[in-house]
Amino acid sequence: MTMHLTLVTPKATVLDIETTRIVGEAQDGAFGLLPRHAGFATALRPGILAYTLPDGTERFAGTDTGTLVKAGREVRVAVRAAIVGDDLETLHHQVTAAFVDLDEHERTARAALARLEASMIRRFIDLERPPA
């Protein structure tokens, strides 16, 4: 018996496969899912989602924060970012590089937003001043 695993990010469907077992990290600790387990929903923390293919091969996905919902044999995972890999060492390097790049992009965006907010506040202050 298998489960259908779908892993999506805001940009793409990363995985759409059959699996016999899933192991991940939730906010309150690690968990494992098998096809006959009851329904389950959890918030995921950044980490590794391990899954076993029907032939017994174990694969991995490095994931950012997100959610996992199991309903029947359907398991749907939605995360901010994900990278799929065959072995943990290679995946570790890919995740580190990609997520560091994402963090830098996020810092740049936050700095731009802060400058925009400061500019808007200055303009509102200028509007409130009486004309000279």
C-alpha positions in Angstrom: 0.0 0.0 0.0 1.2 3.5 -0.8 0.5 7.2 -0.1 0.4 9.9 -2.8 2.9 12.6 -1.8 2.5 16.1 -3.4 5.1 18.7 -2.4 4.5 22.2 -3.7 6.1 25.7 -3.3 4.6 29.0 -4.4 6.5 28.5 -7.7 6.2 24.8 -8.6 5.1 21.3 -7.8 8.4 19.8 -6.6 7.1 16.2 -6.0 4.1 14.2 -7.2 4.9 10.6 -6.4 3.8 7.4 -4.6 5.6 6.6 -1.4 5.4 4.0 1.4 6.7 6.1 4.3 7.3 9.8 5.2 9.5 11.1 8.0 9.7 14.9 8.8 10.1 17.5 11.5 7.2 19.4 12.9 7.3 22.3 15.3 6.8 20.0 18.2 9.2 17.2 17.1 9.8 14.5 14.5 7.0 12.3 13.0 6.6 9.4 10.7 3.7 8.5 8.4 2.6 5.2 6.9 -0.3 4.6 4.5 -2.7 3.3 7.1 -2.1 6.0 9.6 -5.0 8.3 10.6 -5.4 11.8 9.2 -2.7 14.2 10.3 -1.9 17.9 9.9 1.1 19.8 11.2 3.3 22.9 10.8 6.7 22.0 9.4 9.9 23.5 10.5 12.8 23.9 8.1 14.6 20.6 7.8 14.6 17.3 5.9 11.6 15.4 4.7 12.6 11.8 4.0 10.3 9.5 2.0 10.6 5.9 0.8 9.7 4.9 -2.7 7.7 1.7 -3.4 11.0 0.0 -4.4 12.5 0.7 -1.0 14.7 3.6 -2.1 14.9 6.4 0.4 14.9 10.0 -1.0 15.1 13.4 0.7 13.7 16.9 0.3 15.2 19.9 2.1 12.2 22.1 3.0 11.6 25.5 4.4 8.7 26.2 6.8 5.2 25.1 5.6 2.4 22.7 6.3 1.7 19.0 5.9 -1.8 17.5 5.7 -2.5 13.7 5.4 -6.1 12.8 4.4 -6.6 9.1 3.6 -3.7 8.1 1.3 -3.1 11.7 0.1 -0.3 13.7 1.7 0.0 17.3 0.7 3.0 19.4 1.7 3.1 23.2 1.0 6.4 24.9 1.8 8.1 28.3 1.0 11.0 26.5 -0.7 12.1 22.9 -1.3 15.0 21.1 -2.9 14.9 17.3 -3.7 18.0 15.2 -3.5 19.2 11.6 -3.6 21.7 11.7 -0.8 21.9 13.8 2.3 25.4 15.3 1.8 24.7 16.7 -1.7 21.3 17.9 -0.5 22.9 19.7 2.5 25.2 21.7 0.2 22.3 22.5 -2.2 20.0 23.6 0.6 22.6 25.7 2.3 23.4 27.5 -0.9 19.8 28.1 -1.9 18.5 29.1 1.5 21.4 31.5 2.1 20.6 33.1 -1.2 16.9 33.3 -0.2 17.9 34.9 3.1 20.0 37.5 1.3 17.2 38.2 -1.1 14.7 38.6 1.8 17.1 41.0 3.6 17.4 43.1 0.5 13.6 43.2 0.1 13.1 44.1 3.8 15.6 46.9 3.5 13.9 48.3 0.4 10.5 48.1 2.2 12.0 49.9 5.2 13.3 52.7 2.9 9.8 53.0 1.3 8.1 53.2 4.7 10.5 55.9 5.9 9.9 57.9 2.7 6.1 57.6 3.1 6.3 58.8 6.7 8.4 61.8 5.7 5.9 62.7 3.0 3.0 62.5 5.5 4.9 64.7 7.9 5.5 67.2 5.0 1.8 67.2 4.2 0.9 68.0 7.8 3.2 71.0 8.0 1.6 74.4 7.3 2.8 76.2 4.2 5.6 78.7 4.8 
